[in-house]
């Protein structure tokens, strides 16, 4: 009986969602009041905060953003493909291209980069990294490779150039410090800074910003950090069928506006950098 009630409730919620302009098989349509209601999934910082910032501006253009926050970024692309979301804002192009949904989604515009950095609560400088140190890095292919490329940029190791951006630990060809790597879900890496077995963690800036208890500023506190000339800028991803829809063109125009550029610089003080 409980399962039946839950199924009925879910059917009711989905029916109401579609009726108010949610994802449906007929495409994106305005409601009876002429307002487009667009459901976008995003991770907390800075993506959700940027979307919250543009909501009132979009209402003036007849678009209401319905925002859903996710901490598990692995389910965001499947949620768009399934129709639970109209779009998502959390990822860079290499991550999208590496996902199983790559052929069904399209990145329609780039907004910002969150420079990945290396952090430690015990080391004062990257030159203090000892031989045999344990370095925690993301366990997904694109961000793990991104971390290794950052180390290569600073002369700490060399990787096989044939691997491209999808570098794995097995692609390391020269490791003069005999670094050991611990690969974990990206969201768990800030907590690893308190682990006495970990000397350094390479962390995506959005997870650094979300770990407010650490009070880390990526510009000030990172031992090394990416420059903005990387392929890892974050953008808005939508179903391929909707890539040219005027609603998304309008949303993108706000995300790439001068007032959003000013918001990013003001709010994140260089920890997040606009790329438009």
Sine and cosine of phi, psi and omega as CSV:
sin_phi,cos_phi,sin_psi,cos_psi,sin_omega,cos_omega
0.00,0.00,-0.69,0.72,0.00,-1.00
-0.88,0.48,-0.66,0.75,0.02,-1.00
-0.90,0.43,-0.62,0.78,0.02,-1.00
-0.90,0.44,-0.68,0.73,0.02,-1.00
-0.90,0.44,-0.64,0.77,0.02,-1.00
-0.90,0.44,-0.67,0.74,0.01,-1.00
-0.90,0.44,-0.66,0.75,0.01,-1.00
-0.91,0.42,-0.65,0.76,0.02,-1.00
-0.90,0.44,-0.68,0.74,0.01,-1.00
-0.89,0.45,-0.67,0.75,0.02,-1.00
-0.89,0.46,-0.64,0.77,0.03,-1.00
-0.90,0.44,-0.70,0.71,-0.02,-1.00
-0.90,0.44,-0.69,0.72,0.01,-1.00
-0.91,0.42,-0.62,0.79,0.04,-1.00
-0.89,0.45,-0.68,0.73,0.03,-1.00
-0.91,0.41,-0.61,0.80,0.00,-1.00
-0.88,0.47,-0.74,0.67,0.00,-1.00
-0.90,0.43,-0.64,0.77,-0.02,-1.00
-0.89,0.46,-0.49,0.87,-0.06,-1.00
-0.99,-0.11,0.36,0.93,0.13,-0.99
0.99,-0.13,0.33,0.94,0.02,-1.00
-0.97,0.23,-0.13,-0.99,-0.01,-1.00
-0.90,0.43,0.76,-0.65,0.03,-1.00
-0.53,-0.85,0.15,-0.99,-0.08,-1.00
-0.96,0.29,-0.23,0.97,0.00,-1.00
-1.00,-0.03,0.08,1.00,0.00,-1.00
1.00,-0.06,-0.23,-0.97,-0.06,-1.00
-1.00,-0.04,0.85,-0.52,-0.05,-1.00
-0.76,-0.65,0.47,-0.88,0.07,-1.00
-0.96,0.27,0.45,-0.90,0.10,-1.00
-0.97,0.26,-0.01,-1.00,-0.01,-1.00
-0.87,0.49,-0.40,0.92,0.01,-1.00
-1.00,0.01,0.09,1.00,0.03,-1.00
0.99,0.12,0.06,1.00,-0.04,-1.00
-0.99,-0.12,0.73,-0.68,0.12,-0.99
-1.00,0.08,0.79,-0.61,0.03,-1.00
-0.94,-0.35,0.94,-0.35,-0.15,-0.99
-0.93,-0.38,0.83,-0.56,-0.04,-1.00
-0.99,-0.11,0.89,-0.46,-0.02,-1.00
-0.86,-0.51,0.74,-0.67,0.09,-1.00
-0.99,-0.15,0.61,-0.79,-0.03,-1.00
-0.44,-0.90,0.39,-0.92,0.16,-0.99
-0.99,0.11,0.32,-0.95,-0.24,-0.97
-0.86,0.50,-0.90,0.44,-0.07,-1.00
-0.85,-0.53,0.72,-0.69,0.00,1.00
-1.00,-0.07,-0.04,1.00,-0.20,-0.98
-0.87,0.50,-0.78,0.63,-0.03,-1.00
-0.90,0.44,-0.61,0.79,-0.01,-1.00
-0.92,0.40,-0.60,0.80,0.04,-1.00
-0.93,0.38,-0.67,0.74,0.04,-1.00
-0.90,0.43,-0.65,0.76,0.05,-1.00
-0.87,0.49,-0.62,0.79,-0.02,-1.00
-0.90,0.45,-0.62,0.79,-0.07,-1.00
-1.00,0.04,-0.13,0.99,-0.05,-1.00
-0.80,0.60,-0.77,0.63,-0.03,-1.00
-0.90,0.43,-0.52,0.86,0.03,-1.00
-0.93,0.38,-0.62,0.78,0.00,-1.00
-0.94,0.34,-0.54,0.84,0.05,-1.00
-0.85,0.53,-0.56,0.83,0.04,-1.00
-0.91,0.41,-0.38,0.93,0.03,-1.00
-0.99,-0.16,0.20,0.98,0.05,-1.00
0.98,0.19,0.43,0.91,0.02,-1.00
-0.82,-0.58,0.84,-0.54,0.07,-1.00
-0.97,-0.25,0.87,-0.50,0.07,-1.00
-0.99,0.10,0.79,-0.61,0.14,-0.99
-0.96,-0.29,0.94,-0.35,-0.18,-0.98
-0.98,-0.20,0.72,-0.70,0.04,-1.00
-0.84,-0.54,0.83,-0.56,-0.06,-1.00
-1.00,-0.03,0.70,-0.71,0.01,-1.00
-0.81,-0.59,0.64,-0.77,0.16,-0.99
-0.97,-0.23,-0.35,0.94,0.08,-1.00
-0.99,-0.12,0.98,-0.19,-0.10,-1.00
-0.96,0.27,-0.18,0.98,-0.02,-1.00
-0.94,0.34,-0.34,0.94,-0.06,-1.00
-0.99,-0.15,-0.03,1.00,-0.08,-1.00
-0.95,0.32,-0.68,0.74,0.03,-1.00
-0.93,0.37,-0.71,0.70,0.09,-1.00
-0.85,0.53,-0.55,0.84,-0.01,-1.00
-0.92,0.39,-0.54,0.84,0.06,-1.00
-0.95,0.30,-0.70,0.72,-0.01,-1.00
-0.89,0.46,-0.62,0.79,-0.01,-1.00
-0.96,0.28,-0.27,0.96,-0.03,-1.00
1.00,-0.09,0.01,1.00,0.06,-1.00
-0.93,0.36,-0.47,0.88,0.07,-1.00
-0.81,-0.58,0.47,-0.88,0.14,-0.99
-0.99,0.12,-0.50,0.87,-0.08,-1.00
-0.32,-0.95,0.21,-0.98,0.15,-0.99
-0.66,-0.75,0.36,-0.93,-0.01,-1.00
-0.63,-0.78,0.99,-0.15,-0.02,-1.00
-0.26,-0.97,-0.27,0.96,-0.28,-0.96
-0.83,-0.56,0.28,-0.96,0.14,-0.99
-0.98,-0.22,0.22,-0.98,-0.10,-0.99
-0.87,0.49,-0.67,0.74,0.03,-1.00
-0.86,0.51,-0.59,0.81,0.04,-1.00
-0.91,0.42,-0.71,0.71,0.02,-1.00
-0.88,0.47,-0.71,0.70,-0.04,-1.00
-0.90,0.44,-0.41,0.91,-0.02,-1.00
-1.00,-0.02,-0.11,0.99,-0.08,-1.00
-1.00,0.08,0.41,-0.91,0.03,-1.00
-0.90,0.45,-0.29,0.96,-0.03,-1.00
-0.99,-0.10,0.20,0.98,-0.15,-0.99
-0.84,0.55,-0.60,0.80,-0.06,-1.00
-0.99,0.15,-0.10,1.00,-0.02,-1.00
-0.95,-0.30,-0.17,0.99,-0.04,-1.00
-0.84,-0.54,0.43,-0.90,0.02,-1.00
-0.69,-0.72,0.70,-0.71,0.12,-0.99
-0.99,0.14,0.89,-0.46,-0.10,-0.99
-0.99,-0.16,-0.12,0.99,0.03,-1.00
-0.04,-1.00,0.55,-0.83,0.00,-1.00
-0.98,-0.21,0.64,-0.77,-0.11,-0.99
-0.91,-0.41,-0.80,0.60,-0.13,-0.99
-0.45,-0.90,0.24,-0.97,0.16,-0.99
-0.86,-0.52,0.63,-0.78,0.11,-0.99
-0.95,-0.33,1.00,-0.09,-0.09,-1.00
-0.84,0.54,0.83,-0.56,0.03,-1.00
-0.96,0.29,0.66,-0.75,-0.03,-1.00
-0.71,-0.70,0.26,-0.96,0.07,-1.00
-0.97,-0.24,0.70,-0.71,-0.11,-0.99
-0.74,-0.67,0.47,-0.88,0.09,-1.00
-0.44,-0.90,0.57,-0.82,0.09,-1.00
-1.00,-0.08,-0.03,1.00,-0.04,-1.00
-0.87,-0.49,-0.43,0.90,-0.03,-1.00
-1.00,-0.08,0.68,-0.74,0.05,-1.00
-1.00,0.07,-0.47,0.88,-0.08,-1.00
-0.51,-0.86,0.38,-0.93,0.02,-1.00
-0.90,0.44,-0.43,0.90,0.00,-1.00
-0.94,0.33,-0.24,0.97,0.03,-1.00
-1.00,0.08,-0.07,1.00,-0.02,-1.00
-0.89,0.46,0.88,-0.48,-0.12,-0.99
-0.99,0.15,0.32,-0.95,0.10,-0.99
-0.90,0.43,0.68,-0.74,-0.02,-1.00
0.98,0.19,0.20,0.98,-0.02,-1.00
-0.89,0.46,0.47,-0.88,0.09,-1.00
-0.99,-0.17,0.82,-0.57,-0.03,-1.00
-0.89,-0.45,0.83,-0.55,0.04,-1.00
-1.00,0.00,0.74,-0.67,-0.02,-1.00
-0.70,-0.72,0.30,-0.95,0.03,-1.00
-0.89,0.46,0.49,-0.87,-0.03,-1.00
-0.99,-0.13,-0.02,1.00,0.10,-0.99
-1.00,0.08,0.48,-0.88,-0.20,-0.98
-0.86,0.51,-0.69,0.72,-0.10,-0.99
-0.97,0.25,-0.70,0.71,-0.03,-1.00
-0.97,0.24,-0.50,0.86,0.11,-0.99
-0.90,0.43,-0.69,0.73,0.06,-1.00
-0.90,0.43,-0.62,0.79,0.04,-1.00
-0.86,0.50,-0.65,0.76,0.02,-1.00
-0.90,0.43,-0.67,0.75,0.00,-1.00
-0.92,0.38,-0.60,0.80,0.04,-1.00
-0.92,0.40,-0.57,0.82,0.06,-1.00
-0.89,0.45,-0.68,0.73,0.03,-1.00
-0.90,0.45,-0.62,0.78,0.03,-1.00
-0.90,0.43,-0.66,0.75,0.01,-1.00
-0.84,0.55,-0.53,0.85,-0.04,-1.00
-0.98,-0.17,0.28,0.96,0.15,-0.99
0.97,0.26,0.30,0.95,-0.06,-1.00
-1.00,0.01,-0.28,0.96,0.08,-1.00
-0.26,-0.96,0.11,-0.99,0.08,-1.00
-0.76,-0.66,0.65,-0.76,0.01,-1.00
-0.86,-0.51,0.32,-0.95,0.02,-1.00
-0.92,0.38,0.87,-0.49,-0.06,-1.00
-0.90,0.43,-0.37,0.93,-0.01,-1.00
-0.92,0.39,-0.30,0.95,-0.04,-1.00
-0.97,0.25,-0.29,0.96,-0.03,-1.00
0.91,0.40,-0.66,-0.75,0.00,-1.00
-1.00,0.07,-0.20,0.98,-0.01,-1.00
-1.00,-0.07,0.82,0.58,-0.04,-1.00
-0.97,0.24,0.69,-0.73,0.08,-1.00
-0.91,-0.40,0.27,-0.96,0.04,-1.00
-0.83,0.56,-0.55,0.83,0.00,-1.00
-0.93,0.37,-0.23,0.97,0.01,-1.00
-1.00,0.01,-0.01,1.00,0.02,-1.00
-0.94,0.33,0.82,-0.58,-0.01,-1.00
-0.96,-0.27,-0.29,0.96,-0.02,-1.00
-0.52,-0.86,0.85,-0.52,-0.09,-1.00
-0.70,-0.72,0.96,0.27,-0.16,-0.99
-0.88,0.48,-0.46,0.89,0.01,-1.00
-1.00,-0.04,0.04,1.00,-0.04,-1.00
0.80,0.60,0.73,0.68,0.00,-1.00
-0.91,0.41,0.62,-0.78,0.11,-0.99
-0.97,-0.24,0.60,-0.80,-0.07,-1.00
-0.88,-0.48,0.75,-0.67,0.08,-1.00
-0.92,-0.38,0.88,-0.47,-0.11,-0.99
-0.97,-0.24,0.85,-0.53,-0.09,-1.00
-0.68,-0.73,0.28,-0.96,0.13,-0.99
-0.82,0.58,0.71,-0.71,-0.11,-0.99
-0.82,0.57,-0.60,0.80,-0.05,-1.00
-0.93,0.37,-0.33,0.94,-0.03,-1.00
-1.00,0.03,-0.19,0.98,-0.14,-0.99
-0.91,0.43,-0.63,0.78,0.04,-1.00
-0.83,0.56,-0.61,0.80,0.00,-1.00
-0.92,0.39,-0.42,0.91,-0.03,-1.00
-0.95,0.32,-0.28,0.96,0.03,-1.00
-0.90,0.44,-0.39,0.92,0.01,-1.00
-1.00,-0.01,-0.05,1.00,-0.01,-1.00
-0.99,0.15,0.86,-0.50,-0.03,-1.00
-0.90,0.43,-0.26,0.96,0.02,-1.00
-1.00,0.09,-0.13,0.99,-0.03,-1.00
-0.93,-0.37,0.82,-0.57,-0.01,-1.00
-1.00,0.07,-0.53,0.85,-0.08,-1.00
-0.39,-0.92,0.54,-0.84,0.07,-1.00
-0.79,-0.61,0.65,-0.76,0.05,-1.00
-0.97,-0.25,0.89,-0.46,-0.27,-0.96
-0.78,-0.62,0.66,-0.75,0.14,-0.99
-0.90,0.44,0.64,-0.77,-0.08,-1.00
-0.86,0.51,-0.57,0.82,-0.02,-1.00
-0.88,0.47,-0.56,0.83,0.03,-1.00
-0.97,0.24,-0.51,0.86,0.10,-0.99
-0.90,0.43,-0.71,0.71,-0.01,-1.00
-0.92,0.40,-0.56,0.83,-0.01,-1.00
-0.95,0.31,-0.45,0.90,-0.01,-1.00
-1.00,0.09,0.93,0.36,-0.12,-0.99
-0.89,0.46,-0.40,0.92,-0.02,-1.00
-0.92,0.39,-0.38,0.92,0.00,-1.00
-0.99,0.13,-0.39,0.92,0.02,-1.00
0.80,0.60,0.74,0.67,0.01,-1.00
-0.99,-0.16,0.68,-0.73,0.12,-0.99
-0.95,-0.30,0.88,-0.47,-0.07,-1.00
-0.83,0.56,-0.59,0.81,-0.01,-1.00
-0.95,0.32,-0.67,0.74,-0.09,-1.00
-1.00,0.08,-0.61,0.79,-0.23,-0.97
-0.97,-0.24,-0.16,0.99,0.01,-1.00
-0.96,0.28,0.58,-0.82,0.07,-1.00
-0.97,0.23,-0.64,0.77,0.16,-0.99
-0.60,-0.80,0.43,-0.90,-0.05,-1.00
-0.49,-0.87,0.51,-0.86,0.02,-1.00
-0.90,0.44,0.44,-0.90,0.24,-0.97
-1.00,-0.01,0.16,-0.99,-0.10,-1.00
-0.98,0.18,-0.16,0.99,-0.02,-1.00
-1.00,0.04,0.86,0.51,0.05,-1.00
-0.84,-0.54,0.26,-0.97,0.03,-1.00
-1.00,0.09,0.26,0.97,-0.19,-0.98
-0.97,-0.26,0.55,0.83,0.08,-1.00
-0.95,0.31,0.61,-0.79,-0.02,-1.00
-1.00,0.00,0.58,-0.81,-0.03,-1.00
-0.55,-0.84,-0.07,-1.00,-0.02,-1.00
-1.00,-0.07,0.83,-0.55,-0.01,-1.00
-0.94,-0.34,0.72,-0.70,-0.03,-1.00
-0.70,-0.72,0.27,-0.96,0.12,-0.99
-0.86,0.51,0.59,-0.81,-0.02,-1.00
-0.80,0.60,-0.62,0.78,-0.04,-1.00
-0.90,0.44,-0.39,0.92,-0.05,-1.00
-0.97,-0.24,0.11,0.99,-0.14,-0.99
-0.86,0.50,-0.50,0.87,-0.03,-1.00
-0.97,-0.24,0.19,0.98,-0.04,-1.00
-0.93,0.36,0.68,-0.73,-0.08,-1.00
-0.89,0.45,-0.46,0.89,0.02,-1.00
-0.90,0.44,-0.70,0.72,0.00,-1.00
-0.95,0.31,-0.51,0.86,0.09,-1.00
-0.89,0.46,-0.62,0.79,0.03,-1.00
-0.93,0.36,-0.70,0.72,0.04,-1.00
-0.86,0.50,-0.69,0.72,-0.01,-1.00
-0.90,0.43,-0.60,0.80,0.00,-1.00
-0.89,0.46,-0.54,0.84,0.05,-1.00
-0.97,0.24,-0.64,0.77,0.00,-1.00
-0.90,0.43,-0.48,0.88,-0.01,-1.00
-0.97,-0.25,0.45,0.89,-0.04,-1.00
-1.00,0.02,0.27,-0.96,0.02,-1.00
-0.91,0.42,-0.54,0.84,-0.01,-1.00
-0.95,0.30,-0.47,0.88,0.11,-0.99
-0.96,0.28,-0.61,0.79,0.07,-1.00
-0.85,0.53,-0.72,0.70,0.01,-1.00
-0.90,0.43,-0.63,0.78,0.03,-1.00
-0.88,0.48,-0.70,0.71,-0.03,-1.00
-0.89,0.45,-0.72,0.69,0.00,-1.00
-0.91,0.42,-0.64,0.77,-0.04,-1.00
-0.94,0.33,-0.65,0.76,-0.14,-0.99
-0.99,0.16,-0.55,0.83,-0.18,-0.98
-0.90,-0.44,-0.09,1.00,0.17,-0.98
0.78,0.63,0.70,0.71,0.06,-1.00
1.00,-0.03,-0.20,0.98,0.03,-1.00
-0.95,0.30,-0.42,0.91,0.12,-0.99
-0.80,-0.59,0.71,-0.71,-0.13,-0.99
-0.81,-0.59,0.83,-0.56,0.07,-1.00
-0.91,0.41,0.55,-0.84,-0.04,-1.00
-0.88,-0.47,0.11,0.99,-0.02,-1.00
-0.97,-0.23,0.00,0.00,0.00,0.00
